[in-house]
Amino acid sequence: MDGYACRREDLPGPFRVIETIQAGVEPLKAVGSGECAKIMTGARVPQGADCVLMVEHTEYNDDGGICFMKTATETNICFHGEDVRKGEVVLRRGTRLDPRHIAVLAAAGCVLPEVACRPGVGIIATGGELVEPDMIPGTAQIRNSNSAQIRARLEQACAAVTYYGIVPDEEPQLDAAFKRALAENDVVVFSGGVSMGDFDFVPEIMARNGIEILFDAIAVKPGKPTTFGVGPSVYCFGLPGNPVSTFMQCEVLVKPFLYALMGHAYQAPWTQWPLADSFSRTKEEREAWIPVVRTPEGTVLPKPYHGSAHSTALVDAYGFMVVPQKVAHIQEGTLVRVWPL
């Protein structure tokens, strides 16, 4: 702060000003008894001084000396090693850098930190019913909302995303698009084509191209047909075509996977909230993720939600409430696990 550097034992003064110290300039004189140095914020404190009086708490007397107008003062001095000591770790491996960390790196003189490469992710949308968002769909068509949301979510996670367009549910075209994506990316994400329909060819296309399928279904609603496979130098996700399924599995599977690939020490953002009202369901064989909102009373309440195609249910959702397998009813007031968005 701007003020006067002096000896605390000499308070309240008066003090004789022996020099003015500008930030970035070394002090020329040591402060002795009855003396002070006018000092600017960021300047080095002169020898002999052990406190700095705020300029607004001082005034000149008739003899041109400085007097302190308060009864006590803090030191108002930042000491070497006060924030970080020599040898102390300031950022740990796996930290995802944001402006807070950039400031610390700059202060430590670390101008070329070693960072992980951004993984290349290829997105392939499947389905003859899809048209791009800027087109008018026909009576048997819908707009492709999944590719846009996947791209946005994964770019937030620092991925370098390439979009390979909409590919109809025909094996030769899917195979050609997949081969291109395999050659150009670290991870390939399919949207659609992974369920049990006659034209869901994605798992077969993966296997045909040397991808070992590690799983092709999960006990989670929404997102049951989610598929994952591994190749010699690439990883592949097959996400369901319904937009809420795609959103949720991208959030809880693909995003953490990419963070792990980059070495980021990611921790899932789980929270717990009391349930505002009792919840019941008829089918309990899968873990259910239900969109919820927060109430003014500090609870969460399930939103009106009619299934995995209901993407507008997520617009103002606080997050997903998780209902475990084999649980059909949850009482009002019970603490439930919530994944915030």
Buried (B, 14 or more C-beta within 10 A) or exposed (E): BBBBBBBEEBBBBBBEBBBEBEEEEEBEEEBBEBBBBBBBEEBEBBEBBEBBBBBEBBEEEEEEBBBBEEEEBEEBBEEEEEEEEEEEEEBEEEBBBEEEBEEBBEEEEEEEEEEBEBBBBBBBBBBEBBBEEEEEBEEEBBBBBBBBBBBEBBEEBBBBBBBBEBBEBEEEEBBBBBEBBBEEBBBBBBBBBBBEEEBBBBBBBBEBBEBEBEEBEBEBBBBBBBBBBBBEEBBBBBBBBBBBBBBBBBBBBBBBBBBEBBEBEBEEEEEEBBBBEEBEEEEBEBBBBBBBBBBEEEBBBBBEBEEBBBBEBBEEBBBBBBBEEEBEEBEEEEEBBBBBE
